[in-house]
C-alpha cells in the first residue's frame, strides 16, 4: 500500500498512536448522515490502499514505462485546471467506465445531498450545496470551486478505491473515497474522521489539501528540487534521488510519499517486488490511459506563430529575412545543400558564431529566392558547407558573383567535413564540443542550437563506433576542448565512445544529454542548455531542412530548438516548454511539414 508521509506521521499522534501500516479494504466508517461536515479542511493526513493492479476500464492500456518521469508526473497546467471537463463530460465518462451499475453507490448513478462550502485560500470559489446531486455534478463543482482538474479527481478516486470502474461499490468505499483524513492506525483499522467522511467531503477536502501543499511548500520534505524519496516504507528498500520539477508533482509525493522502483515500472500493469509501491505509478498510468499524457498539454497562455515558405529553400529565405531584416551588409552567409543532411550537420553552430544566416541550395543550381536574399544581405563572405557532391562547382561559381570572397569548408566525408568546419570557424578555440551521431540528423540538429549558443562546435561519430578516431581527438586537442557533451542515448553513441573521448585528449568532463527518442533527446538538450526561456523554435523531427536553417538563428539568439512530429507535439517537447516557461513558440515550415494541429499544440497520444 502507499503509506503516510513524514508530515502525517508527526500529526498522527493527535489521532492515535503510530503503528504499522495496514491495508484497508471495505471497512465501515461514520455515515455522512451523522457526520458534522467542516467547511475548512484541517491539517491532517490521509492514507491510501496501495494496490499494484488497478482497473483501467475499457480504455486502451497505452502507458509506457520509458515515459514515466518521477520528477514530473503531471504538469501544473493539467493538475490545477478549472476547465478540464464539463459536467456532461464527467457524467459520460463515468457511465462509460462503470457500464451497467449494480447498486446506487455506483458513481454513474450515485447521488448525495451536499452542503455549501464558502471560499477559502485553498478553494477560492463557492460550492453551493444542492439536493440529490449526481457524483458527476459534485466532481464538477469541486473542480470549479477548488481549481483541481476533474481528471485528477477521477484518477485519484480510482487509484484510492477503484470507484470509477466498480459497478457496485460498498458504502465504506464512498465514505473514504479520496483517502482524506483516514490515518493508518492499527488500533482503529479503517477509521476515517467522521467530519470528513462522505463523498462530497472527501472530494472537496482532498482537493483543498493539494492547494495547501502548493501554498506552503516549505512545510514539507517533498518540494521542488532534488530530494531523496523512499521506494517503500521499509527503509532497507532504499531511496531514489528525485528532482521534483513542479508543485503538482511535489503534491503527489506529499499525498503518497513513495516512488516506484524499477520492478514496479518493469511490470507497469502488475506487481513489482517486495520493495515496490504503486500509488504514484498508478496515478500516472491511469491518467495516461484515460486522458493522454499528464505532461503533454501545452499551457493555454502559450501562443504560436509560423515562419515558412513554399519549399525548404524559400523557408530558409523566410528565416533569414525575418531574423536578419535589417542586415547592414558586409557580413557572412553560410550555404548548405537542401538535398541531404550529411554535410550540413555541423554548419549551424559555425553560422551562429558569427551571427550569420544559413541558407539552403539545390546541389546543382542556386534557387532564385536564395539568390535574391543573398543580394539583399550583401555579404562580404559566403561559406559553402561540404564538398562538390553536396554543393556543386556550378553553384559555387554562381555564388562567386554575389560576394567578394567564397570559401568552401569540406572534407572527404561528413565526419571530415565537420572537423574542417570546426577548425575553420572555431579558430580561437572552444572549451566545449558536442559529439553527435553522423548516421541521422535529429540529435545533431537538436544539439546545434545549444552548441551555437555556447560557442561550441558539433563533431560527428559514425553509427556503431566504439571509439573516437585520431583525427577527431586531434581537433579536440587543437581547440583546447576540456568538456564534451554527447547528444543522444547509448543506442546512438556508445559508452565506449564516451570513455575514449578522454583518452589522449585534454577532455576532463563528458556529459550525456539523451532520451529514448529524438524528441526526448532534444528536450534533454534544451533542458540543460536553456532551463528558462520565453521563446522556442519548433521544427520537424522527421525532416532535416527547416531545422538546419533555424538552428543557426536559434544558436545566435540563445534560444532553444524543439522538435515535433508532423501532426502533433510530443509530450517531451511540451514538458520542456512548460517547465522552461516558454510563452511563444515559432513553428518553422509550412503545414505540409508541421500541420495546423501542431500550431494548436495538439498532443501526441
Secondary structure, 3 states (H helix, E strand, C coil): CCCCCHHHHHHHCCCCCCCCCCCCCCCCCCCCCCCCCCCCCCCCCECCCCCCCCCCCCCCCCCCHHHCCCCCCCCHHHHCCCCCCCHHHHHHHHHHHHCCCCCCCCCCCCEECCCCECCCCCCCCCECCCCCEEHHHHHHHHHHHHCCCHHHHHHHHHHHHCCCCCCCCCHHHHHCCCCECCCCCHHHCCCCCHHHCCHHHHHHHHHHHHHHHHHCHHHCCCCCEEEEEECCCCHHHCEEEEEECCHHHHHHHHHCCCCCCHHHHHCCCCCCCCCCCCHHHHHHHHHHHHHCCCCCCCCCCCEEEEECCCCHHHHHHHHHHHHCCCCCCCCEEEEEECCCCHHHCCHHHHHHHCCCEEEEECCCCCCHHHHHHHHHHCCCEEEEECCCCCCCHHHHHHHHCCCCEEEEECCCCHHHHHHHHHHHHCCCCCCEEEEEECCCCHHHHHHHHHHHHHCCEEEEECCCCCCCCHHHHHHHHHHCCCEEEEECCCCCCCHHHHHHHHCCCCCCEEEEECCCCHHHHHHHHHHHHCCCCCEEEEEECCCHHHHHHHHHHHHHHCCEEEEECCCCECHHHHHHHHHHCCCEEEEECCCCCCCHHHHCCCECC
